[in-house]
Amino acid sequence: MKYELVFSDSAALDLVGIVEYIAKTSVERANKYHDEIVAKLGNLEKEPLLGRPHTVKKFRLIGYRELVVGSHTAHYLIDTEKGHVNIVRVLHQSMEKDKHLK
């Protein structure tokens, strides 16, 4: 079964922010990194379990998974009934997950 990627508004804004930040020093590098993130997330369409169970217990219990992409981590939930992989946030690894996930 192929899953559909669904980006939350927050995740979409995260991607824009990542690209804008990197583009301050290199537009080419920003575009390349964006493509890398999108390609890796695209793998979730065929393999939604590709990411590991979340490292924070309270999020793991809800069903969150995380996929590391470069220096960022995509936090997502799988909805098997709808066939969706819901990308909730794409956060830099140094960011506190508790402050940015619900």
N, C-alpha and C positions, 0 to 999 in steps of 0.2 A: 504494500500500500504506500502510495506517495502522500506525504503530508504537505499542507500549505503553511508557509511561514506567514505569521501575522505579527506585525510590529505594533507595540503600544505607542502612543504619542510620545511617551518619555524615551523609549528606545530610539525612535526616529530622531528626536532632538539630540539624544546622546551621539548618534552617528554624525549629525550635522556639526555638533560641537567638536568632536574629535577631528573631523576634516578641517574645520576652520582653525583650530589650534595649530595643527601641523602645517597648514598652508601659510601660516605667518613666516615660516622659515623655508618651506619648499612646497609649492603647489604640486609638483610632480610626485614627491614623496607622499603627500596627503592623498592624492588620487590612487596611488599604488596601495597604500595602507587600507583605504576604503574598499578597494576591490578585493583585497585579501580577506577583510572581515566578511564582506558579502559572500565571497566564495565559500569560506569556511561555514558560515551560517547556512548556506545553500545545501551543504552536505546533510543537514538535519532533516531535509525533506525526505530523504531516503533512509536515513539512520537517526531517528529522533533520540535514541539512547546513546548517541555518540558522546555527548557530554557526561560528566560524572555527576552522581548525586551531590547535591549542594553540601558544601563544607560546614555551613552553619545549621545546627540541628533543627531549630524552629522552622527554617525554610525547607530543609530536607523533608520534614514531616508533612509539609503542605504539598510536596511533590516537585519543588524546584530542582532544576539541574543547572549545571554551569559548564560552559565551554570556553576554554582559554584560547584567545586569538591575539597573538603578539603580547602587548603589555596591557590588554584589556580582557575582560571576562564578560561573556554574554550570559545573562540569567534568564532562564526560560521555563515554561510549563508545557507539558504535553496534554492535549485534549484529544483522547482517542476517539471519543464519540463524534466529534466534528472533523477529525482528521487534521487538526491544527497543531502547530508548534508556535506557541505564543512567546515571542521575544519580549520580555518585560523591561529589561535594562541592559545597556552595554556600558560597563563601568571600568575605569582604570583600576588596575589591581591594588593601587595604594588607597583607594577610596573605601570608607567604612560601609560595608554592605547594610548594616542595620539602619543607617540613616537614609538609604536610598531604595530599599525594598520594603514592600508591605506584606 
